[in-house]
Each structure stands twice: as C-alpha cells, then as structure tokens.
Amino acid sequence: MERRLAAILAADAVGYSRMMRDDEPGTLALLQKHRSEVIDPGIAKHRGRIVKLIGDGLLAEFSSVVEAVDCAAEIQRAMAARNGGQQSQRSMAYRIGVHLGDVIVEGDDLYGDGVNVASRLEGIAESGGICISRQVYDQVQRKLTLGYRSLGPQTLKNLPDPVDAFTIQGDGLALTDELQEIRYCRTADGVRLAYAISGRGPPLVKPGNWLNHLEYDWESPFLGHFFVGLSRRFRLIRHDPRGTGLSDWEVPDISLEAWVSDLAAVVDAAGVERFPLLGYSQGCAVAIAYTVRHPERVSHLVLLGGFAQGAAKLTPEAAERHKALATLMRLEWGADNPAFRQMFATRMMPGASKVQVETFGEWQRKTCSGECAARYLEATGNFDVLGLLPELRVPTLVMHVRDDAQISLERGRQLATRIPGAKFVVLQGKNHILLEQDPATQRFFEEIAFFLQSEPSR
C-alpha cells in the first residue's frame, strides 16, 4: 500500500432518490448526460481522475488542489446554466466537497482521511455549492477568487475532530479575476489614478484608505473576501489613492483636500451620477468631506471604523506618538523591515491567522514606499472633519467594532452622535480590518444591504 497527499473531490446529486422514484429511466439518462457532457470532461480538463462512481455520486483525485477547486467551480457553473438558474422536478443539482489530505492507495482505489473528509464536506454543502476544508482554503483563496465564506469548525459524522470548513455557493462561483476591470483617470493636478469596477447591481463607491493595491487587495487573504462580498451585492467602484498601488507613487500633494478631489475624479470617470458612498477607516473623513461638498451626488453614507479627528488632533501625547511613528516609518519601512511592518498587523487585526499576518507585512511593502507611508500617516493624523458632521444631510450608517485596537469605539460613536439622524451599529470583535472569519463581517454585509434599501435623500 502507498500513502500520498492528494486533493479529493466528492460529489453527489441532490434529490436523486426522489427523482428515481418518479422517473427511473429518465433520471438515469439525465445523470449520464451530465456526467458525459459536464463532469467527466471537466475532471479530465483539470488533470484529475475519477476514482469511483457510487450511484449518483463520484470520487475524483487531483494532484493540484487549485485544479480540484477550479474544476468544482466550473462544474457548478455549468450545472447552474443547464438548470437555467431554477430548480424544478426535472433539474439536477450537485453538492461538492473538496479536501487536501493523506490517502492510502490500493490498486485504483483510495482510502483514508483525505477521502473521508471530502465525503463529509460534500454532505454539508448546499445544493449547487461547494464546501472545502481549511487545508484547501489556505492553498486556493489567493489564487481563485470565488467568494468564500467561513463556516467555522464543523463536527462531521464519524470524524473524531471538528473540520474547519468554508463554503462557496451561488453568485460567488461566478466571481473570478476577470470581473474586476481596472481603469485609469487623471486628476486636476495631473496624477494618474487607478480605479476598479467589479460586480453587478446598484453602484457603491468606496474611497481609498490607508494603503491600497487594486490587484493585491482583491487576492489577499485579509481583504479579498471584503471586496468579493461587496461585489456580489453591488457594482463596486474603488480606487488606489495617489501614492499607492497602481496609481502614481511620486506625487506632490498628499492631503485630505487632494483625496477628496481624487474621489471626485474617479466617480466622474466611472460615469456614476448618484451613488451610496462607503468610507472605511481613514476613508471615512474623505467620504464625509466629499458628501458635504457634493450632497446632490451621494444618496447614502456608510462609515466603517472611522474617525473625525486624526491622532495629532487628540492629545499632545497622541500627537508625539504619531510623529515618532512617522519617523520610524521612514527609517524602517524603506529598509524592508518585516518585523516593523507586522507591528501594524497586531493593531489592525489582532485576531488574524499566521497566514494573514505574514501576508499583511508583505502587502504593505508592495503597496507603497516607506516615505509615502509616512506622509500618509502625517496627513491622516491631521484630519479634522468634526465641524462638517452637523452639515451632513444624507441617510448615514456608522458601524464600528467594539474592541477595535486601532480606532477606539468612542471615536466611532462621536461620528454617529454628531451626524443628524445617523444610525449607529456596534459590531462584535477586535479587528479593525474585518476578516473573513469574523462574525462581524457577515453582520456588516447584512447591515449595509438593509440600509441601502432605505429611501435616499433628495
């Protein structure tokens, strides 16, 4: 007997027994048609092999876990297209589970934990969906943008330990890299800005915040789920602020005024006339200032993890710490010191996994220079939009994480209490960056979807 590591895909048809009772010959013919036209060719295309057929189900092995999940997504897309997006008595849908683990090889057959976990994950997948293990997720989430959602630890039949599981279901299967379109525009002072449009639906505009990179953000294990989740609900328009990402790095002006003007250039280039605006962290001040200046353009305002006054405006002690941190950025960031950059991860997302923390440090290095990061910190430290808050006249939703270590809850509460009629929602958790595993993330998506259904201001 041989042992090896393999990616295992387990699939079966939903409601097969009922269909067989109603029409056995027709169901067998339909099953064979789907296998011969969709499933078998899909597995072969992704260099997998069918290990066994079990009635309406099958087990397949792949040497590449990326190929296994990509194959599963293609099968589900093809089946959804065949069913016309509807489930009827004569349509057939599949559940699929994928796991990466040890298997025992005996002839052409496979046994072991790899097979057992994949089969159990298939059992908890939704109709037309895919369920994957943490081992699979860690390998594919930066390579395949599919709209993952954490299910947390799952206790599965006949398995001694819980399995950390993720689901890919519904519209998330259609979200691939090709659906993020990157474009460019010029600002009034000649800076080239990169902006991206992703998803379908009503528009939602997000100003830049801190450091951004349209491509790396979309693929990252700590931000990708956020933008994919928004793109499943909206036509999301976002941009890399001047000095970062795919926008020009060498720029003369980094300030609140410049960022507000940049946002105006992006929305004009994107061709949106009236839209909801989502500010996140430092982007909240930009969203507030833009809304006060252009109330006719903004239908709703959503502020997440934001503040009205920067650290330099709070206390003399806070101002000194802020100044010292900017100096360290110039010295250490530019010297490629990963330990220094990871210091930010402990404040931004103390609940992050090892992979998320390690990726965060590298992401920062690729996103901008140490000089620009320091200039950003200095500019945001001097933000002060407190006097603008009473002037806001659009429906406003303020959300803040209760134990946010980066921006305190009280600074978020200050926004809500000074904006006329604002709704304030406290999200449970401690991460300033909403991670996929955070319960607060799903609450955020629910709150913003409900809020944007309300009547806009006129």
Summary of the structure (lengths in Angstrom):
residues: 458
radius of gyration: 24.5
end to end distance: 72.3
largest distance: 80.5
contacts: 1626
relative contact order: 0.09
helix: 44%
strand: 23%
